[in-house]
Amino acid sequence: MYDDALKPSSDPVTAANVTRDNKLVQLARQQHPRILHTYGGEYSNPKLERMVAKVVGRLTLVSDNPSQIYRITILNSPSVNAFALPGGYLYITRGLLALASDSAELAAVIAHEMGHVTANHGLQRQQLEAEEALTSNVVADLLGNDREAKTALIRGKLKLAQFSRNQELAADAIGINSVGKAGFDPYAAARFLRAMQAYTDFRSVSGANDTSLDFLATHPNTPQRVALAVEKARAFGPPGTGERDRDAYLNGIDGMLFGDKPDEGYVRGNTFLHPKLGITFTVPQGFVIDNSAQAVTAAGPGDIAIRFDGVSVNRNTRLDDYIRSGWVTGLDPSSVHPATINGNEAAIARAASEGWQFDVTVIRAGGQVYRLLTAAPLASHDLEKVARGVSGSFRLLTPAEKDALKPLKIAIATVEAGQNIASMAAMMRGVDRKLELFRVLNGMGPGADVSVGDKVKIVTDK
């Protein structure tokens, strides 16, 4: 069902082979804490873990290397991604689990990553290169030696070492073969690739994407690749072959956290709100906010980007003196001036570095100091307007606002008589573009509608 060149290695490097290639597995183990840090830690949900384990178990039974051992980690991140490190370390985000529609699609993703491991693609790469590549050079220059600030800068997200196109196709072939042999729908791989493209289109900002923590950043998607996936699936039979196991999958993800973790604050449309810190701010329409464990970033039209974080500064230190303390490279000292923003002490400055201009705003609120950095190309005339709009929106939340904020979750709903796709989408809470997101989450293209009795995913805070 696949060419000899695309078969798994007969001697894969997995977590069980530590004595044979200790160095490689040790490298993977060393990266594990960094992966957890970048992707918000491990997501603990026993019901979800059992569902994933069941899928992994079916795939392992039909593997060409059934004795291999994998360590599967569900990452507590809304990013949509899955990847493998040498040594059998496999990772899946809960964001990916929210996007997949059934057990067959999850199996296709896991089998693809298993394919990278069993084919020893990690050994074929020149080096494990991107775990250290966490920063954007431009903003890293701006922030000088502030190491903590460099962990999640504008566009400075983790880029896992990418496999070559041939390796991706080989993993596709191995994965689809495993999925089909396990009795799952072999067309699920092509279906999920299409779902990923729909997700990427949904996340796009003025035609530009900044999804470097997402699956398509490390797994390039092309129409040709989808077509090849369909061709491999045909070896098992026509569409409709195999099991999707949708009900079991939906039961597994029912109640799963969706979007941001409560302790990292919430994104609601173009507004960021953090009930624990008691603060909020808003970015302009057309910007997309990305909330990570290290910082809040937003990207928008014209290559303008925003970064927000908090730092500890001595209460006796004036904020204009803090800006001058050396953490900003390219600072224009004459631009530094104190300010007041919605009753909060603040300071504002400008900086420039390597073709970029920056607005630097620091605000003291609730005993904490917050930094808002706005970056734009030197030729841009919109930096001041965007920066003042964002910083001017910064304020403290009221007690009632903090109490009203609840985490979002995936809920499974059954379509009843009289309901349609519009009414089901309208049930969602805490998200914008409800109908578009409903279609993406439920794998429904333009023109598709729901039928009575269908089980669908919605997002709610109830």
ZAPA-665185 format. One record per residue (C-alpha): residue in one letter; residue number from 1; z, x, y. Coordinates in steps of 0.5 Angstrom, whole numbers, plus 2048, in hexadecimal, padded with zeros to 3 digits. Each point is the difference from the previous one (the first is absolute). Layout:
! ZAPA-665185
REC  r    k    z    x    y
REC  A  NUM    Z    X    Y
...
***
This chain:
! ZAPA-665185
REC  r    k    z    x    y
REC  M    1  800  800  800
REC  Y    2  800  806  804
REC  D    3  7FC  807  800
REC  D    4  804  806  7FD
REC  A    5  800  803  807
REC  L    6  805  7FA  802
REC  K    7  805  800  7FA
REC  P    8  807  802  801
REC  S    9  802  807  7FF
REC  S   10  803  801  7F9
REC  D   11  805  804  802
REC  P   12  803  7FC  807
REC  V   13  805  803  804
REC  T   14  806  7FB  800
REC  A   15  807  800  802
REC  A   16  801  801  7F8
REC  N   17  7FD  806  800
REC  V   18  804  804  805
REC  T   19  802  806  7FB
REC  R   20  7F8  801  800
REC  D   21  7FF  800  807
REC  N   22  806  800  804
REC  K   23  7FE  802  806
REC  L   24  7FB  7FA  801
REC  V   25  805  7FB  7FE
REC  Q   26  805  804  805
REC  L   27  7FC  7FF  806
REC  A   28  7FF  7F9  7FF
REC  R   29  807  7FF  7FF
REC  Q   30  801  804  807
REC  Q   31  7FB  7FB  803
REC  H   32  804  7FA  7FD
REC  P   33  805  800  806
REC  R   34  7FB  801  805
REC  I   35  7FC  7FA  7FD
REC  L   36  806  7FB  801
REC  H   37  802  803  807
REC  T   38  7F9  7FE  802
REC  Y   39  7FF  7F9  7FD
REC  G   40  807  7FE  801
REC  G   41  804  801  7FA
REC  E   42  7FF  7FD  7F9
REC  Y   43  800  7F8  800
REC  S   44  805  7FD  7FB
REC  N   45  7FE  7F9  7FD
REC  P   46  802  7FF  7F9
REC  K   47  7FB  7FA  7FF
REC  L   48  7FA  804  803
REC  E   49  802  807  7FC
REC  R   50  800  7FC  7FA
REC  M   51  7F9  7FD  801
REC  V   52  7FD  807  802
REC  A   53  803  803  7FA
REC  K   54  7FD  7FB  7FC
REC  V   55  7F9  801  802
REC  V   56  801  808  800
REC  G   57  803  7FF  7F8
REC  R   58  7F9  7FC  7FF
REC  L   59  7FC  806  803
REC  T   60  804  805  7FC
REC  L   61  7FF  7FD  7F9
REC  V   62  7F8  801  801
REC  S   63  800  806  803
REC  D   64  7FD  806  7FD
REC  N   65  806  804  801
REC  P   66  805  7FB  7FE
REC  S   67  806  805  800
REC  Q   68  7FF  802  807
REC  I   69  806  7FE  805
REC  Y   70  800  7FD  807
REC  R   71  805  7FF  805
REC  I   72  7FE  7FA  804
REC  T   73  803  7FF  807
REC  I   74  7FF  7FA  804
REC  L   75  800  802  807
REC  N   76  804  7FC  806
REC  S   77  7FA  800  804
REC  P   78  7FB  7FA  803
REC  S   79  7FA  805  800
REC  V   80  7FB  7FF  7FA
REC  N   81  800  806  7FC
REC  A   82  801  803  7F9
REC  F   83  7FF  807  7FE
REC  A   84  802  805  7FB
REC  L   85  803  807  800
REC  P   86  7FF  805  7FB
REC  G   87  805  800  7FA
REC  G   88  7FF  7F8  7FF
REC  Y   89  804  7FE  807
REC  L   90  7FC  7F9  802
REC  Y   91  802  7FC  806
REC  I   92  7FE  7F9  802
REC  T   93  802  7FD  807
REC  R   94  803  7F9  800
REC  G   95  7FA  7FF  805
REC  L   96  7FB  801  7FB
REC  L   97  804  7FB  7FB
REC  A   98  800  7FB  806
REC  L   99  7F8  801  800
REC  A  100  7FF  800  7F9
REC  S  101  7FE  7F9  7FD
REC  D  102  802  801  7F9
REC  S  103  802  804  7FA
REC  A  104  7F9  802  7FF
REC  E  105  7FF  803  807
REC  L  106  807  804  7FF
REC  A  107  7FE  803  7FA
REC  A  108  7F9  802  803
REC  V  109  804  804  805
REC  I  110  805  803  7FB
REC  A  111  7FB  802  7FB
REC  H  112  7FC  803  806
REC  E  113  806  804  802
REC  M  114  801  802  7F8
REC  G  115  7F9  802  800
REC  H  116  801  805  805
REC  V  117  806  803  7FC
REC  T  118  7FD  800  7F9
REC  A  119  7FA  803  802
REC  N  120  804  806  803
REC  H  121  7FD  7FF  807
REC  G  122  806  803  803
REC  L  123  7FE  806  7FD
REC  Q  124  7F9  800  802
REC  R  125  802  800  808
REC  Q  126  801  806  804
REC  Q  127  807  7FE  802
REC  L  128  805  7FB  802
REC  E  129  7FE  800  807
REC  A  130  802  7FA  804
REC  E  131  807  7FF  7FE
REC  E  132  801  804  806
REC  A  133  7FB  7FE  805
REC  L  134  804  7FB  803
REC  T  135  7FF  801  807
REC  S  136  7FA  7FF  806
REC  N  137  7FF  807  803
REC  V  138  7FF  7FC  807
REC  V  139  807  7FD  800
REC  A  140  803  806  7FC
REC  D  141  7FE  804  806
REC  L  142  803  7FB  805
REC  L  143  807  800  7FC
REC  G  144  801  807  7FF
REC  N  145  805  802  7FB
REC  D  146  803  7F9  7FF
REC  R  147  7FF  800  7F8
REC  E  148  803  7F9  7FF
REC  A  149  7FB  7FD  805
REC  K  150  7FB  804  7FC
REC  T  151  801  7FC  7FA
REC  A  152  7FC  7FA  802
REC  L  153  7FC  801  806
REC  I  154  7FA  7FC  803
REC  R  155  7FB  800  7FA
REC  G  156  804  805  7FD
REC  K  157  801  7FD  7F9
REC  L  158  801  803  7F9
REC  K  159  7F9  801  7FE
REC  L  160  800  801  7F8
REC  A  161  7FC  805  7FD
REC  Q  162  7F9  7FD  7FF
REC  F  163  7FC  800  7FA
REC  S  164  7F9  801  800
REC  R  165  7FB  7FB  7FF
REC  N  166  7FE  802  7F9
REC  Q  167  808  800  7FE
REC  E  168  800  7F9  803
REC  L  169  7FB  7FD  7FC
REC  A  170  803  803  7FA
REC  A  171  806  7FD  801
REC  D  172  7FD  7F9  801
REC  A  173  7FC  801  7FA
REC  I  174  806  802  7FC
REC  G  175  804  7FB  803
REC  I  176  7FC  7FA  7FF
REC  N  177  7FF  802  7F9
REC  S  178  808  800  7FF
REC  V  179  800  7F9  804
REC  G  180  7FB  7FD  7FB
REC  K  181  803  803  7FA
REC  A  182  807  7FD  802
REC  G  183  7FD  7F9  800
REC  F  184  800  7FF  808
REC  D  185  7FA  7FE  804
REC  P  186  7FB  806  801
REC  Y  187  7FD  7FE  806
REC  A  188  807  800  803
REC  A  189  7FE  807  803
REC  A  190  7FA  7FE  804
REC  R  191  804  7FA  802
REC  F  192  806  804  803
REC  L  193  7FB  805  803
REC  R  194  7FD  7FA  804
REC  A  195  807  7FD  802
REC  M  196  802  807  803
REC  Q  197  7FA  800  804
REC  A  198  802  7F9  802
REC  Y  199  807  803  802
REC  T  200  7FD  806  804
REC  D  201  7FB  7FB  804
REC  F  202  806  7FC  801
REC  R  203  804  806  803
REC  S  204  7FA  802  804
REC  V  205  801  801  808
REC  S  206  7FA  800  803
REC  G  207  7FC  803  7FA
REC  A  208  805  806  800
REC  N  209  804  800  7FA
REC  D  210  807  804  800
REC  T  211  802  7FF  7F9
REC  S  212  802  807  7FD
REC  L  213  805  7FE  7FC
REC  D  214  7FC  7FB  7FD
REC  F  215  7FC  800  7F9
REC  L  216  7F9  800  803
REC  A  217  802  807  804
REC  T  218  801  803  7F9
REC  H  219  7FC  7FC  7FC
REC  P  220  7F9  800  804
REC  N  221  7FD  7F9  7FF
REC  T  222  7F8  7FF  800
REC  P  223  7FC  7FA  7FD
REC  Q  224  7FD  805  7FB
REC  R  225  807  801  7FE
REC  V  226  801  7F9  7FF
REC  A  227  7F9  7FF  7FC
REC  L  228  802  806  7FC
REC  A  229  807  7FC  7FE
REC  V  230  7FC  7FA  7FE
REC  E  231  7FB  804  7FC
REC  K  232  806  803  7FC
REC  A  233  803  7F9  7FF
REC  R  234  7FA  7FD  7FD
REC  A  235  801  804  7FA
REC  F  236  805  7FB  7FE
REC  G  237  7FD  7FA  802
REC  P  238  7FE  7FB  805
REC  P  239  804  7FE  806
REC  G  240  806  7FC  7FD
REC  T  241  801  805  7FB
REC  G  242  807  802  7FF
REC  E  243  807  7FE  803
REC  R  244  802  7FF  807
REC  D  245  807  7FE  7FE
REC  R  246  801  7FD  807
REC  D  247  806  7FC  7FF
REC  A  248  804  805  7FE
REC  Y  249  7FE  805  806
REC  L  250  802  7FB  805
REC  N  251  806  7FE  7FD
REC  G  252  802  808  800
REC  I  253  7FE  800  808
REC  D  254  803  7FA  802
REC  G  255  806  801  805
REC  M  256  7FE  808  801
REC  L  257  801  803  807
REC  F  258  7F9  7FF  804
REC  G  259  7FF  805  806
REC  D  260  806  804  803
REC  K  261  806  801  7FD
REC  P  262  806  7FD  804
REC  D  263  804  807  802
REC  E  264  7F9  802  803
REC  G  265  7FF  7FA  805
REC  Y  266  7FA  7FB  7FF
REC  V  267  7F9  7FF  803
REC  R  268  7FF  7F9  802
REC  G  269  7F8  800  803
REC  N  270  800  806  805
REC  T  271  808  800  801
REC  F  272  805  804  7FD
REC  L  273  807  7FE  7FF
REC  H  274  806  804  7FD
REC  P  275  806  7FB  7FF
REC  K  276  805  806  7FE
REC  L  277  7FE  804  806
REC  G  278  7FF  7FA  805
REC  I  279  7FA  802  803
REC  T  280  7F9  7FD  801
REC  F  281  7F9  802  803
REC  T  282  7F9  7FE  800
REC  V  283  7F9  803  7FF
REC  P  284  7FA  7FE  804
REC  Q  285  7FB  7FB  7FC
REC  G  286  7FB  803  7FB
REC  F  287  805  805  7FE
REC  V  288  803  801  7F9
REC  I  289  807  802  7FF
REC  D  290  802  804  7FA
REC  N  291  808  800  7FF
REC  S  292  802  806  7FB
REC  A  293  807  803  7FE
REC  Q  294  7FF  806  806
REC  A  295  7FC  7FC  806
REC  V  296  7FD  7FA  802
REC  T  297  7F8  802  802
REC  A  298  7FB  7FB  803
REC  A  299  7F8  802  800
REC  G  300  7FC  7FC  805
REC  P  301  7F9  800  803
REC  G  302  7FD  806  804
REC  D  303  804  805  7FB
REC  I  304  807  7FE  804
REC  A  305  806  801  7FB
REC  I  306  807  7FF  801
REC  R  307  806  803  7FD
REC  F  308  808  7FD  800
REC  D  309  806  803  7FD
REC  G  310  807  802  802
REC  V  311  804  806  801
REC  S  312  807  802  801
REC  V  313  801  803  807
REC  N  314  807  801  803
REC  R  315  803  7FB  805
REC  N  316  801  804  805
REC  T  317  7F9  803  800
REC  R  318  7FB  7FD  805
REC  L  319  7FA  7FD  7FD
REC  D  320  7FB  804  805
REC  D  321  804  807  7FE
REC  Y  322  7FF  7FE  7F9
REC  I  323  7F8  7FF  801
REC  R  324  800  807  803
REC  S  325  804  803  7FA
REC  G  326  7FA  803  7FD
REC  W  327  7FE  7FB  7FA
REC  V  328  7FA  7FE  804
REC  T  329  7FA  805  800
REC  G  330  7FB  7FF  806
REC  L  331  805  7FD  804
REC  D  332  7FF  7FF  808
REC  P  333  807  801  803
REC  S  334  7FE  7FD  806
REC  S  335  7FF  7FA  7FD
REC  V  336  807  7FF  7FD
REC  H  337  804  7FA  804
REC  P  338  805  7FC  7FE
REC  A  339  7FF  7F8  7FF
REC  T  340  803  7FA  7FE
REC  I  341  7FD  7FB  7FB
REC  N  342  803  7F9  7FF
REC  G  343  807  803  802
REC  N  344  800  806  7FC
REC  E  345  800  807  802
REC  A  346  7F9  803  7FF
REC  A  347  7FC  806  802
REC  I  348  7F8  801  800
REC  A  349  7FC  806  800
REC  R  350  7F8  802  7FF
REC  A  351  7FE  806  7FB
REC  A  352  7F9  802  7FE
REC  S  353  7FE  804  7FA
REC  E  354  7F9  802  7FD
REC  G  355  7FC  7FA  803
REC  W  356  805  7FB  800
REC  Q  357  805  7FD  805
REC  F  358  807  7FD  7FE
REC  D  359  805  7FC  804
REC  V  360  807  802  7FE
REC  T  361  805  7FA  801
REC  V  362  807  801  7FD
REC  I  363  805  7FA  801
REC  R  364  808  800  7FF
REC  A  365  802  7F9  7FD
REC  G  366  806  7FE  7FC
REC  G  367  803  808  7FF
REC  Q  368  7F9  802  7FD
REC  V  369  7FA  803  804
REC  Y  370  7F9  7FE  7FE
REC  R  371  7F9  804  801
REC  L  372  7FA  7FC  801
REC  L  373  7FA  805  800
REC  T  374  7F9  7FD  802
REC  A  375  7FA  805  7FF
REC  A  376  7F9  7FF  802
REC  P  377  7FA  804  801
REC  L  378  7FF  804  806
REC  A  379  7FA  7FC  803
REC  S  380  804  7F9  7FF
REC  H  381  802  7FC  806
REC  D  382  805  7FB  7FC
REC  L  383  806  805  7FE
REC  E  384  804  7FE  806
REC  K  385  7FF  7F8  7FF
REC  V  386  801  801  7F9
REC  A  387  806  804  800
REC  R  388  803  7FC  806
REC  G  389  7FF  7F9  7FC
REC  V  390  803  803  7FA
REC  S  391  806  803  803
REC  G  392  801  7FA  805
REC  S  393  801  7FC  7FA
REC  F  394  806  804  7FD
REC  R  395  806  7FC  800
REC  L  396  806  7FE  7FC
REC  L  397  800  7FA  7FB
REC  T  398  805  7FA  802
REC  P  399  805  7FE  7FA
REC  A  400  7FC  7FA  7FF
REC  E  401  7FA  804  7FF
REC  K  402  803  805  7FB
REC  D  403  803  7FA  7FC
REC  A  404  7F9  7FD  7FF
REC  L  405  7FC  806  7FD
REC  K  406  800  800  7F9
REC  P  407  7FC  804  7FB
REC  L  408  7F9  7FE  7FE
REC  K  409  7FF  7FF  7F8
REC  I  410  7FA  7FD  7FC
REC  A  411  801  7F9  7FD
REC  I  412  7FC  7FD  7FB
REC  A  413  7FE  7F9  802
REC  T  414  7FC  7FB  7FC
REC  V  415  7FA  7FC  803
REC  E  416  802  7F8  800
REC  A  417  7FB  7FA  801
REC  G  418  7FE  800  808
REC  Q  419  801  807  801
REC  N  420  7FA  805  801
REC  I  421  7FF  808  802
REC  A  422  802  7FE  807
REC  S  423  806  7FC  7FF
REC  M  424  803  806  7FB
REC  A  425  7FF  805  805
REC  A  426  803  7FC  805
REC  M  427  807  801  7FC
REC  M  428  800  807  801
REC  R  429  805  803  805
REC  G  430  801  806  804
REC  V  431  7F9  802  7FF
REC  D  432  7FA  800  805
REC  R  433  7F9  7FE  7FE
REC  K  434  803  7FC  7FA
REC  L  435  7F9  7FD  7FD
REC  E  436  7FD  807  800
REC  L  437  806  803  7FD
REC  F  438  801  7FA  7FB
REC  R  439  7F9  801  7FE
REC  V  440  801  808  7FF
REC  L  441  807  7FF  7FC
REC  N  442  7FC  7FB  7FB
REC  G  443  7FA  803  7FF
REC  M  444  7FC  7FB  803
REC  G  445  7F9  801  804
REC  P  446  7FD  7FC  806
REC  G  447  7FF  7F9  7FE
REC  A  448  805  800  7FA
REC  D  449  805  7FA  800
REC  V  450  806  7FF  7FB
REC  S  451  801  7FA  7FB
REC  V  452  805  7FC  7FE
REC  G  453  805  804  7FB
REC  D  454  7FE  807  802
REC  K  455  805  805  801
REC  V  456  800  804  807
REC  K  457  803  805  803
REC  I  458  803  7FF  807
REC  V  459  805  804  805
REC  T  460  806  7FD  803
REC  D  461  807  801  802
REC  K  462  803  7FA  7FD
***
